[in-house]
Amino acid sequence: MIKYSIVIMSSKPGTKKAQIQETKAYGSAQVDEVLDLDAFCQHVADHNSPFSKGTIKGVLTDSVACLREQMLAGNKVKLGDLGDFHVELNTKGAVTTDDFSAQNIKDVNIRWTPGSRFKHLRQEATFQLVPKRKQQKDDIEVIKNSETIHGLE
């Protein structure tokens, strides 16, 4: 289940606050848990994998190094159901093609194109509305600072 809260934002992302004329309500995903590499590897190992957490971690770690190497070589890597990875350039424009050089390249971004198992998550997803994180934090503070909690006196 994907938890979400409702946030009010400008309908034109990137617009300065002084210029905002119209706002709308949008959904914002709320993360329950962050799995680091160790936790994710353990999760994979627990799903009837014939490989240990350490083996899975080694393969993933080596895969990251190899994926990075292939990106720096300018290659596209297709990883089946996971999807495709390739580079995109963030560049500063030049007046003419003669004026453009590698100095105009500001950044190299990695792009992921989802594979078939990730393309249509919406059809399989279920959702639950929850308070924004700040509201949850405020509610917990009220409970902690109350002398008695209704039903728990």
MORAVEN-V501989 format. One record per residue. N is the residue number from 1. RES is the residue in three letters. PHI is phi as a letter, one per 40 degrees, with the letter a starting at -180 (NA if undefined). D_FIRST is the distance of its C-alpha to the first C-alpha in whole Angstrom. Layout:
BEGIN
[[N,RES,PHI,D_FIRST] [N,RES,PHI,D_FIRST]]
END
This chain:
BEGIN
[[1,MET,NA,0] [2,ILE,c,4] [3,LYS,c,6] [4,TYR,a,10] [5,SER,b,13] [6,ILE,b,16] [7,VAL,b,19] [8,ILE,b,23] [9,MET,a,24] [10,SER,c,27] [11,SER,c,27] [12,LYS,b,29] [13,PRO,d,27] [14,GLY,g,30] [15,THR,c,32] [16,LYS,c,34] [17,LYS,d,33] [18,ALA,c,37] [19,GLN,c,36] [20,ILE,c,33] [21,GLN,b,34] [22,GLU,b,31] [23,THR,b,28] [24,LYS,a,24] [25,ALA,c,21] [26,TYR,b,18] [27,GLY,c,14] [28,SER,b,14] [29,ALA,c,11] [30,GLN,b,11] [31,VAL,c,11] [32,ASP,c,10] [33,GLU,a,12] [34,VAL,b,15] [35,LEU,c,16] [36,ASP,c,20] [37,LEU,d,22] [38,ASP,c,23] [39,ALA,c,19] [40,PHE,c,18] [41,CYS,c,21] [42,GLN,c,21] [43,HIS,d,18] [44,VAL,c,19] [45,ALA,c,22] [46,ASP,c,20] [47,HIS,c,19] [48,ASN,f,23] [49,SER,c,24] [50,PRO,c,28] [51,PHE,b,28] [52,SER,c,28] [53,LYS,d,26] [54,GLY,c,29] [55,THR,c,30] [56,ILE,c,26] [57,LYS,c,26] [58,GLY,c,30] [59,VAL,c,29] [60,LEU,c,26] [61,THR,c,29] [62,ASP,c,31] [63,SER,c,29] [64,VAL,c,28] [65,ALA,c,32] [66,CYS,c,33] [67,LEU,c,31] [68,ARG,c,32] [69,GLU,d,36] [70,GLN,c,35] [71,MET,c,34] [72,LEU,c,37] [73,ALA,c,39] [74,GLY,g,37] [75,ASN,c,36] [76,LYS,b,32] [77,VAL,b,30] [78,LYS,b,28] [79,LEU,b,26] [80,GLY,f,25] [81,ASP,c,21] [82,LEU,c,21] [83,GLY,h,23] [84,ASP,b,26] [85,PHE,b,27] [86,HIS,a,30] [87,VAL,c,32] [88,GLU,b,32] [89,LEU,b,35] [90,ASN,b,35] [91,THR,b,39] [92,LYS,c,41] [93,GLY,c,43] [94,ALA,b,47] [95,VAL,c,50] [96,THR,b,51] [97,THR,c,50] [98,ASP,c,53] [99,ASP,c,51] [100,PHE,c,48] [101,SER,a,48] [102,ALA,c,45] [103,GLN,c,46] [104,ASN,c,44] [105,ILE,c,41] [106,LYS,c,39] [107,ASP,a,35] [108,VAL,b,34] [109,ASN,b,30] [110,ILE,c,28] [111,ARG,b,26] [112,TRP,b,23] [113,THR,b,23] [114,PRO,d,20] [115,GLY,c,21] [116,SER,d,20] [117,ARG,c,17] [118,PHE,b,16] [119,LYS,c,17] [120,HIS,b,15] [121,LEU,c,12] [122,ARG,d,11] [123,GLN,c,12] [124,GLU,c,10] [125,ALA,c,7] [126,THR,b,5] [127,PHE,b,6] [128,GLN,b,7] [129,LEU,c,10] [130,VAL,b,12] [131,PRO,c,15] [132,LYS,c,16] [133,ARG,d,17] [134,LYS,c,21] [135,GLN,c,20] [136,GLN,c,18] [137,LYS,c,21] [138,ASP,c,24] [139,ASP,c,23] [140,ILE,c,23] [141,GLU,c,26] [142,VAL,c,27] [143,ILE,c,26] [144,LYS,c,28] [145,ASN,c,31] [146,SER,c,32] [147,GLU,c,35] [148,THR,b,33] [149,ILE,b,30] [150,HIS,d,30] [151,GLY,g,29] [152,LEU,b,30] [153,GLU,c,34]]
END
